[in-house]
Amino acid sequence: MTPQERTRKEWLCTGLTFNEIDAMPDGTQGSVNFGRLLAQARKAKSYSQLDLAAAAEISQKHLSFLETGRSRPSRVMLDVLAETLSLSEGEKYQLFSAAGFALHPPSHAEAHSQTLAGIALILRSAEPFPAVVFDRLWHIVMMNRPYGAFIEQLTGGRIVLGQAYTLLPEPRVNLVEATIGSDYYMSRVLSWRETIASELLRVRWDVLNDPDPRRHVWWSQVVKGVNSFRPLSDLDLGKAVSSYKPLVPVTMQMGPETAHLFNSVMRLHTNGEAGLSGLRVKIYYPLDDRAEQVVREHTFPQANVSASGGRAPEKPVTVSKALAT
């Protein structure tokens, strides 16, 4: 049996016909080894195809095509899969090589520094609005200055404003646990009950779409904490998963003013670096022009235009502007 014939027989095991195999672009048949490695890595982490597809935020059909070789992965897709599966450097090298990509990563220190700089840039671009980055278990990893001013009071000084844009040391404050039962949170977030309920439903949706047992154990502890806090003990955290809100409304007390905001959570892909995988960023946005003005005045009071002729409020740094400087 020639190597070519052996490869075609291997492809037949995937359910494809000879005509489908012969119609593939040159080089596609070599993807069989990549597909096998991907399937093995998935099973070793106890992921079903549906579980991995949900965690990597891709369709199950596309993942199936990758495992059978009917689709070829891009380098970005490989990074996403390696991060989601928490692959070791050796496993990652094998996966990239099987897909036909050379893997020549920078040194650990250089990669770590680049990742932190990128996270800080995202947080700076959100100013003057609060933004925070947290890990898979909702521990705060980094925040910008507007969020730092709030979290410093919320945590009683465990996190201070001067730590903005830096990697916070272990042990880190848990973002979800810090809000439940906090008098300061309830005094600043006027919509605290609705906001906490919406946040918890969003967290629950995220946990239920991830087979990681650590997150399920942590979530059960959160539920116990909610049930033991009388003002929230009647919350129904068993609602249908579809009932969660991707955009959470937040009414904040900022000095003498009230601002109507909402927050959104997005996933950050960080090439699976140890300690920096599975990160999310939460950014707050104004619901109207008045809210934007209130946030700007509260965040940069020294920059307000005064009757005597002060300078105009600073505009938030955009990613494109930051990259150009």
Secondary structure, 3 states (H helix, E strand, C coil): CCHHHHHHHHHHCCCCCHHHHHCCCCCHHHHHHHHHHHHHHHHHCCCCHHHHHHHHCCCHHHHHHHHHCCCCCCHHHHHHHHHHCCCCHHHHHHHHHHCCCCCCCCCHHHHHHHHHHHHHHHHHHHCCCCEEEECCCCEEEEECHHHHHHHHHHCCCCCCHHHCCCCCCCCCCEHHHHHCCCHHHHHHECCHHHHHHHHHHHHHHHHHCCCCHHHHHHHHHHHHHHHHCHHHCCCCCCCCHHHCCCEEEEEEEECCEEEEEEEEEEECCCCCCCCCCCCEEEEEEECCHHHHHHHHHHHCHHHCCCCCCCCCCCCCCCHHHHHHC
